[in-house]
Amino acid sequence: MSDLEQRLEELKDRGLYRRMRMVSGPQGPRVLLDGKPVLLLCSNNYLGLADHPRVREAAADAAMRWGVGTGASRLVSGNMTLHKRLEEKLADFKGTEAALLFGSGYLANLGVIPALAGRGQVVFSDELNHASIIDGCRLAGAEVFVYDHCDTEHLAWGLEQAGERGALIVTDGVFSMDGDVAPLEEIVGLAREHDVRVMVDDAHGIGARGPGGRGTVAEAGLEGEVDVIVGTLGKALGSYGAYVCCDAVTSRWLVNTARPLIFSTGLPPASVAGALAALDVIATEPRRVEKLTANADALREALAREGFEIAGSTTQIIPLVVGEAALAVKVAEAALERGVFASAIRPPTVPAGTSRLRLAVMASHSKDELREAARVLSRAALAAGWRPGNGMPMAAAQDTHPAPYYDVPRAA
């Protein structure tokens, strides 16, 4: 047995082994998973736009007109008029001077953070930020102060300790594994007080939060007050790729310094056109955003009736914290056997001891489907030997970081 085989066996023993499942057909509320029909409850296709006729047609037409790929990085020959149209539309949608497209949200965070902070400076990062933010901080070479989740008092203390070395506060808008929202108003206030930039990764906020689905920054009334907003085209917008919204000077700086932009092929025309069409659908069908909110509330209510602990989530993301990884896998498999696909999320995605089923609601679900899903999940939990409500409380999930950070200690 090779060393890699041994390591894979160790992952299996710890309940951390992963494998890919095969989905057949478009990302609708119901899919064929490994040939079996199931209710899809773990997709980020929040508004149901990945399989919307207008979005699909726009993507297909763009491929026919513009070709399948762009052939080069955008700084060589891969920059097309279609890219510019989407950037202008995103800037208008998010209320910023400029927008810049990246290959993915991960690549955007890997590019933006090192461009805005470096050695000798300090980046301030929420302890439950996405892995791409963590890796962006590592690449920056700056010291990283990890403040307790959504704890602005701890953040304020860290800013005081850093003094003039403070460069950037970075936070998710909606936290992808917990479904709660960052206290952006307080964060922006502290940033202005200490003269540091604010960067919000709103991947799970666009299309899901705020007026017209414009995201958590708009929801907080802070349009024009946040320096950089990162978002994705691959969740509520149903396409692929990412964007950075900012002022014109920052955009030009990123074009000259963000390595994932400089050294990556430009986004395919079909992805760009699909995202353009998705923005049009959001504008003409605002009830999709309202339906998503109503559906999330309906699932929360149904889960609470079944005895699940759902405190903390206020969004379309609803975590059921089980605790141990192996048990979370058992619950997910039991649910799948009963026709509900809800993935088990385990370390290193979440801290040890907080493995969970991460439920993701879509506007295309019906309330009856969601209520039945809650009942199925309850039966699956019991079949797997987990009593709903006995999982680790959400507050306890914040005791350990998902990855090592440099952390200035909290004041006594």
Secondary structure, DSSP 8 states (H G I E B T S, - for coil): --HHHHHHHHHHHTT-------EES---SEEEETTEEEEE-S---TTS-TT-HHHHHHHHHHHHHH-S---SBTTTT---HHHHHHHHHHHHHHT-SEEEEES-HHHHHHHHHHHH--TT-EEEEETT--HHHHHHHHHHTSEEEEE-TT-HHHHHHHHHHHGGGEEEEEEESB-TTT--B--HHHHHHHHHHHT-EEEEE-TTTTTTSSGGG--HHHHTT-TTT-SEEEEESSSTT-SS-EEEEE-HHHHHHHHHH-HHHHTSB---HHHHHHHHHHHHHHHH-THHHHHHHHHHHHHHHHHHHTT---TT--SSEEEEEEESHHHHHHHHHHHHHTTEE--EE-TTSS-TT-EEEEEE--TTS-HHHHHHHHHHHHHHHHHTT--TT-S--GGGGGSS-SS---------
